[in-house]
Amino acid sequence: MTDTSKLIVGRTGSWEMVLGLEIHAQVASKAKLFSGAAVGFGAGPNEQVSLVDAAMPGMLPVINRFCVEQAVKTGLGLKAQINLRSSFDRKNYFYPDLPQGYQISQFKDPVVGEGEVIVEHDDGSTFTVRIERLHLEQDAGKSLHDQDPNATYVDLNRAGTALMEIVSKPDMRSSAEAAAYVKKVRTILVYLGTCDGDMEKGNLRADVNVSVCRPGAYEKFRETGDFSHLGTRCEIKNVNSYRYIQQAIEYEARRQIEIIEDGGKVVQETRLFDPSKIETRSMRSKEEAHDYRYFPDPDLLPLVLDPAWVKRIEDSLPELPDAKKARLQSQYGLSAYDAGVLITEQARADFFEEAAKGRDAKLTSNWVTNELAARLTGSGQDIEDSPLKPADIAELVALIEEGVISSKIAKDVFDRMWAGEGGARAIVEKQGLQQVSDTGALEKIIEDLIAANPGQAAAVVEKPQAVGWFVGQVMKATGGKANPGTVNQLLKAKLGLE
């Protein structure tokens, strides 16, 4: 059945989009795929280039075993088939920053086969994206067009860097689903340690394939596997943020619908996304496999993996996001939403678990994902660099649990902690921020308030929820230090609400 929430209304009726993604993830490795040249961000132009990367005559590629291990680990994390025999091919095309005139990639026999990723919608429901393959390939260099008005410069630092290309089936039906899928894959890779996931540096980027069709056509495709049921696809290259992925998809789908509704035909092509104009533009006609003249690389033997080696990699896998989310729910009693927010970043989940030892898990989660996360975002810091450590949050939560301070006062304490004034308990003692729980003192304040406001007191008897006015006045009178629980109990007793 067609999901009506995913329909796009055009002039001639409703349309649906069909999306498939190719995620290019830079392998977390100190050396390149076929050479010993260093990999790193920020080096000067052409400072990390070996004779192999520069395609000097007579230079032969030698496979980096660690990069293969990282690809296998990623495949296992994506619940995919590991192919014990794979091979490398030459993908032939010319770019100024591709010194060999070809890219060493994998075509017919990739190292990783079919898998799947379970992705969450915002409402907590899930959908499955099938993985078609993961293959290893080397990156090209970079052409620099802004160094000279009359010349293009080439930086080969990136040439030969190991990439994993993760190719999905066309299983996504909205821009939000596509962004959620990329986010989930990125989270898995970071947990595995196979890619740092830094999209700003281009270490993880996506090519987005977009097509549109009439409602019901996608279901026929899923039943038959016949791509003729789907519209002509266009590929948008190298999109490197979740927001840009969504914007590019929304624009491209509308562009294709307008072409078809105007009586034209969508041309299969490769396009680029311009974030400043929020539009896609034509880059080149879309190549097919035969255009690249693939053939087995004669300098590289087939890659044959030892099943025992693969098993050792599998046994060494860390706890992955889905498993961690389920454990946080069962072990700490967190909701699916709270656990889902925590596991989006491994360091955040680890921070929470350290802070939650012996403390109220829900309260700790709130402080980690709300106050602390907001402050870190505002200062441009990652949680690994947080000036407040798990023990600091745990101490603050303990004061709330013990009734020493209220949640409102805790925010003031947090601000002072962030400013470097010391630990939570020391700040509370120094500033005299302890809650007022002395029933005698609070009774006197309440009695005076009731005596001074007989009309308001009578209204509360008629409408008990109006007691909030008195609670506010007591808090005001005590500078926000009154224990809210004690105040409510005393008010109910004094106003005869019990």
C-alpha positions in Angstrom: 0.0 0.0 0.0 1.3 3.5 -0.9 2.2 5.7 2.0 0.2 8.9 1.3 2.5 10.9 3.6 5.2 10.5 1.0 3.2 11.7 -2.0 4.2 14.8 -3.9 1.3 16.6 -5.5 2.0 17.9 -9.0 -0.1 19.6 -11.6 -1.2 16.2 -13.1 -1.6 14.2 -10.0 0.5 12.6 -7.3 4.1 11.4 -7.5 6.5 9.4 -5.4 10.2 9.6 -5.1 12.5 6.6 -5.1 16.0 7.0 -3.6 19.2 5.0 -3.5 22.5 6.1 -2.0 26.1 5.4 -2.5 28.0 6.4 0.7 31.7 7.0 0.3 33.5 6.5 3.6 37.2 7.2 4.0 38.8 4.2 5.8 40.3 5.1 9.1 43.9 4.1 8.3 47.3 5.7 8.7 48.4 4.7 5.2 46.8 4.6 1.8 45.1 1.6 0.1 48.0 0.6 -2.2 51.0 2.6 -0.8 52.7 3.4 2.4 52.0 7.2 2.1 50.5 8.8 5.1 46.9 9.8 5.3 45.9 12.9 7.3 44.0 16.2 7.1 45.8 19.5 6.9 49.1 18.6 5.2 50.5 21.0 2.6 49.8 20.3 -1.1 51.5 17.1 -2.3 53.2 16.4 0.9 51.6 12.9 1.3 52.3 11.4 -2.1 54.3 8.3 -2.8 55.7 7.3 -6.2 52.8 4.8 -6.5 50.2 7.5 -5.8 51.8 9.7 -8.5 51.7 6.8 -11.0 55.4 6.9 -11.7 56.5 4.3 -14.3 57.2 0.9 -12.9 55.5 1.5 -9.5 53.3 -1.4 -8.4 50.4 -1.3 -5.9 50.6 -3.4 -2.7 47.3 -4.0 -0.8 47.1 -2.5 2.7 45.9 -5.5 4.9 44.5 -3.1 7.6 42.2 -1.4 5.0 40.9 -4.8 4.1 40.3 -5.6 7.7 38.4 -2.3 8.2 36.2 -3.1 5.2 35.4 -6.6 6.5 34.6 -5.1 10.0 32.3 -2.7 8.3 30.6 -5.4 6.4 30.0 -7.4 9.5 28.6 -4.3 11.3 26.1 -3.9 8.4 25.0 -7.5 8.8 26.4 -8.2 5.3 27.8 -11.2 3.5 31.6 -11.3 3.5 33.0 -12.6 0.3 36.0 -14.7 0.9 37.2 -14.2 -2.6 37.1 -10.7 -4.3 39.1 -8.9 -6.9 40.2 -5.5 -8.0 39.5 -3.9 -11.3 40.6 -0.8 -13.2 37.9 1.8 -13.7 39.1 3.9 -16.6 38.4 7.6 -17.0 40.4 10.8 -17.3 40.6 13.5 -14.7 43.6 15.8 -14.2 43.8 14.7 -10.5 43.8 11.0 -11.4 47.4 10.4 -12.4 47.1 6.8 -13.4 44.2 7.5 -15.8 42.2 4.8 -14.0 40.9 4.1 -10.5 41.6 0.8 -8.8 38.2 -0.3 -7.6 36.0 -3.5 -7.3 33.3 -4.2 -9.8 32.0 -7.8 -10.2 33.5 -9.3 -7.1 33.4 -6.8 -4.1 34.8 -7.7 -0.7 31.3 -7.3 0.9 28.0 -8.4 -0.5 24.3 -7.9 0.6 23.4 -6.7 4.0 20.8 -4.5 5.7 20.5 -1.5 8.0 17.5 -0.9 10.3 16.8 2.9 10.5 14.5 4.8 12.8 12.0 7.4 11.8 11.5 10.4 14.1 8.4 8.9 15.6 10.3 5.8 16.7 9.1 3.4 13.9 11.7 1.7 11.7 12.3 0.9 8.1 14.9 -1.4 6.5 17.4 -0.3 3.8 19.0 -3.2 2.0 22.7 -3.0 1.2 23.7 -4.1 -2.2 27.4 -4.2 -1.7 30.5 -2.6 -0.1 33.6 -2.3 -2.2 37.1 -0.9 -1.6 38.5 1.7 -4.0 41.2 4.4 -4.0 40.3 8.1 -4.0 41.4 10.6 -6.6 43.4 13.7 -5.9 41.9 17.2 -5.8 41.8 19.9 -8.4 42.2 23.4 -7.0 40.5 26.1 -9.1 40.9 29.1 -6.8 44.7 29.4 -6.6 45.2 31.2 -10.0 42.7 32.8 -12.4 44.4 31.2 -15.4 45.4 27.8 -14.1 44.2 24.7 -12.2 46.5 23.2 -9.6 46.4 19.6 -8.6 47.0 18.3 -5.0 47.5 14.5 -4.9 47.5 14.1 -1.1 44.1 12.4 -1.3 45.1 10.2 -4.3 45.2 6.6 -3.3 43.4 7.1 0.0 41.2 4.0 0.8 37.5 4.5 0.4 34.6 2.1 1.2 31.7 2.7 -1.2 28.5 1.4 0.5 25.8 1.0 -2.2 22.1 0.7 -1.1 19.1 -0.6 -2.9 16.5 2.0 -3.9 14.6 1.5 -0.6 14.2 5.1 0.6 11.0 7.0 -0.2 11.6 10.5 1.3 14.4 13.0 1.9 14.0 12.5 5.6 14.5 8.7 5.2 17.6 9.3 3.2 19.2 11.6 5.8 18.2 9.2 8.6 19.9 6.3 6.7 23.1 8.2 6.2 23.1 9.2 9.9 22.6 5.6 11.0 25.4 4.3 8.7 27.7 7.0 10.0 26.9 6.1 13.6 27.7 2.4 12.8 31.0 3.3 11.2 32.1 5.5 14.0 31.3 2.8 16.6 33.3 0.3 14.6 36.2 2.7 14.2 36.4 2.1 10.5 35.7 5.8 9.5 35.7 8.9 11.6 32.5 10.1 9.9 33.7 13.7 9.5 31.4 15.0 6.8 32.8 18.5 7.0 36.2 17.3 5.9 34.7 15.0 3.2 35.6 11.8 5.0 32.0 10.7 4.6 29.9 11.9 1.7 27.0 10.5 -0.4 26.0 10.3 -4.0 22.2 10.4 -4.1 20.2 8.7 -6.9 16.8 10.3 -7.3 13.8 9.2 -9.5 10.1 9.8 -9.5 7.2 7.6 -10.4 3.4 7.4 -10.0 1.9 5.8 -6.8 2.0 2.0 -7.0 4.9 1.8 -9.4 7.4 1.2 -6.6 5.4 -1.7 -5.2 5.5 -3.3 -8.6 9.2 -2.8 -8.8 9.6 -4.6 -5.4 7.5 -7.4 -6.5 9.2 -8.0 -9.9 12.7 -6.4 -9.5 12.0 -4.7 -12.9 13.5 -1.2 -12.9 11.3 -0.2 -15.8 8.5 0.5 -13.3 10.6 3.4 -11.9 11.5 6.7 -13.5 14.8 7.7 -15.0 17.3 8.4 -12.2 19.7 11.2 -11.8 22.7 11.0 -9.5 23.7 14.0 -7.3 27.4 13.7 -6.5 29.3 14.3 -3.2 26.7 15.7 -0.8 28.3 16.1 2.6 25.7 17.1 5.1 22.3 15.7 6.2 20.6 19.0 5.5 22.1 19.2 2.0 21.1 15.7 1.3 17.4 16.5 2.1 17.5 19.8 0.1 19.1 18.2 -2.9 16.5 15.4 -3.0 13.6 17.8 -2.6 14.8 20.1 -5.4 15.7 17.3 -7.7 12.4 15.4 -7.3 10.4 18.6 -8.1 12.7 19.3 -11.1 12.0 15.9 -12.5 8.2 16.1 -11.9 8.1 19.5 -13.7 10.0 18.1 -16.7 7.6 15.2 -17.0 4.5 17.2 -16.5 5.6 19.7 -19.2 5.8 16.8 -21.7 9.6 16.3 -21.5 11.8 13.4 -20.5 14.2 13.2 -17.7 17.8 12.6 -18.9 19.9 10.2 -16.9 22.9 12.3 -15.8 25.2 13.2 -13.0 24.4 16.5 -11.2 25.9 18.6 -8.5 24.1 20.3 -5.6 24.7 24.1 -5.1 23.9 24.8 -1.4 24.0 28.5 -1.9 21.1 28.4 -4.5 19.6 25.2 -3.1 19.4 23.6 -6.5 21.1 20.9 -8.6 22.8 21.5 -11.9 24.0 19.3 -14.6 27.6 18.0 -14.3 27.9 15.4 -17.1 25.9 12.7 -18.8 25.6 9.6 -16.6 28.1 6.9 -17.5 27.3 3.2 -17.5 29.6 0.4 -16.5 30.8 -0.2 -20.1 31.9 3.5 -20.4 34.5 2.8 -17.7 36.0 -0.2 -19.6 36.4 -2.2 -16.4 38.9 -5.0 -16.5 40.8 -7.0 -13.8 43.8 -5.1 -12.5 46.8 -7.2 -13.8 49.1 -5.9 -11.0 46.8 -7.3 -8.2 46.0 -10.9 -7.4 42.5 -11.9 -6.3 41.9 -11.1 -2.6 41.4 -14.4 -0.7 40.3 -14.2 2.9 40.9 -16.8 5.6 37.6 -17.7 7.3 39.3 -17.9 10.7 40.6 -14.4 10.2 37.1 -13.1 9.4 35.8 -14.9 12.5 38.4 -13.2 14.7 37.4 -9.8 13.3 33.7 -10.7 14.0 34.5 -11.7 17.6 36.3 -8.4 18.2 33.4 -6.2 17.1 32.3 -3.6 19.7 28.8 -3.2 21.0 26.9 -1.6 18.0 24.3 1.2 18.2 21.2 -1.1 18.1 22.5 -3.4 20.8 23.6 -0.5 22.9 20.2 1.2 22.6 18.4 -2.0 23.7 20.8 -2.4 26.7 20.3 1.2 27.8 16.6 0.6 27.8 16.7 -2.6 29.8 19.6 -1.8 32.1 18.7 1.8 32.9 15.0 1.8 32.3 15.3 4.6 29.7 12.7 5.2 27.0 13.4 4.3 23.4 13.7 8.0 22.6 16.1 8.8 25.4 18.3 5.8 24.6 18.2 6.7 20.9 19.4 10.2 21.5 22.3 8.9 23.7 23.5 6.3 21.2 23.8 8.7 18.2 27.3 9.5 19.5 29.3 6.7 21.1 31.2 9.2 23.3 27.8 10.6 24.6 26.6 7.2 25.5 29.8 6.4 27.3 29.7 9.7 29.2 26.1 9.0 30.3 26.9 5.5 31.6 29.9 6.8 33.6 27.7 9.6 35.1 24.7 7.4 35.8 26.5 5.0 38.1 24.4 4.9 41.3 22.3 7.8 40.1 18.8 8.3 38.7 19.3 7.3 35.0 16.4 9.4 33.6 17.6 12.5 35.4 21.2 11.9 34.3 20.1 11.4 30.7 18.3 14.7 30.7 21.3 16.6 32.0 23.6 15.0 29.4 21.4 15.3 26.4 19.8 18.7 27.2 21.9 21.1 29.3 25.3 19.7 28.6 24.7 19.0 25.0 23.3 22.5 24.4 26.3 24.1 26.1 28.8 22.1 24.1 27.0 22.9 20.9 27.0 26.6 21.7 30.8 26.5 22.4 31.6 24.4 19.4 33.0 21.5 21.5 32.6 17.8 21.3 31.7 15.8 24.4 35.2 14.3 24.5 36.4 17.9 25.2 33.8 18.8 27.7 35.2 20.8 30.7 32.6 19.0 32.8 33.3 15.4 33.3 30.8 12.5 34.1 31.6 12.8 37.8 30.6 16.5 37.8 27.2 15.7 36.3 26.8 12.8 38.8 27.5 15.1 41.7 24.9 17.6 40.4 22.3 14.9 40.0 23.0 13.5 43.5 22.2 17.0 45.0 18.9 17.0 43.2 18.1 13.4 44.3 19.0 14.2 47.9 16.7 17.2 47.9 19.6 19.6 48.6 18.7 21.7 45.6 15.8 22.0 43.3 15.9 21.4 39.5 15.6 25.2 39.0 18.5 25.9 41.4 20.5 23.1 39.7 20.5 25.1 36.5 22.2 28.0 38.2 24.7 25.6 39.8 25.4 24.1 36.4 26.1 27.6 34.9 28.6 28.2 37.7 30.2 24.8 37.2 30.6 25.6 33.5 32.1 28.9 34.4 34.8 27.1 36.3 33.7 28.0 39.9 34.2 24.5 41.1 32.1 21.3 41.8 28.4 21.3 42.4 28.5 20.6 46.1 31.1 23.2 46.8 29.2 25.9 44.8 25.9 25.1 46.7 27.6 25.4 50.1 29.6 28.6 49.1 26.6 30.3 47.6 24.0 29.1 50.2 21.8 27.6 47.6 20.5 24.7 49.7 16.7 24.2 49.5 14.7 25.4 52.4 13.1 22.3 53.9 12.5 23.7 57.4 8.8 23.1 57.8 8.6 25.7 60.6 10.0 28.5 58.4 7.9 27.4 55.4 4.7 27.2 57.5 5.2 30.8 58.7 5.5 32.0 55.1 2.5 30.0 53.9 0.3 31.1 56.9 1.2 34.8 56.1 0.4 34.3 52.4 -3.0 32.8 53.2 -3.9 35.5 55.7 -2.9 38.2 53.2 -4.8 36.6 50.3 -8.1 35.1 51.6 -9.8 35.4 48.2 -7.1 33.5 46.5 -7.2 30.8 49.3 -11.0 30.4 48.8 -10.5 30.1 45.1 -8.1 27.2 45.6 -10.6 25.4 47.7 -13.0 25.6 44.8 -10.3 24.9 42.2 -7.4 22.9 43.7 -5.2 23.3 40.6 -5.0 27.0 41.4 -2.6 26.1 44.3 0.2 26.8 41.8 -0.2 30.5 42.6 0.7 29.9 46.2 3.6 27.6 45.3 5.0 30.4 43.1 4.7 33.0 45.9 6.5 30.7 48.4 9.3 30.1 45.9 9.5 33.9 45.3 9.7 34.6 49.0 12.5 32.0 49.5 14.5 33.1 46.4 13.6 29.8 44.7 15.2 27.8 47.5 12.1 26.2 49.0 11.7 22.5 48.6 8.8 22.2 46.1 7.6 18.8 47.6 7.5 20.2 51.1 5.8 23.4 50.0 3.0 21.4 48.2 2.4 19.2 51.2 2.2 22.1 53.6 -0.1 24.1 51.3 -2.5 21.1 50.9 -2.7 20.8 54.7 -3.2 24.5 55.4 -5.8 24.9 52.7 -7.6 21.7 53.6 -7.0 20.0 50.2 -6.0 16.7 51.6 
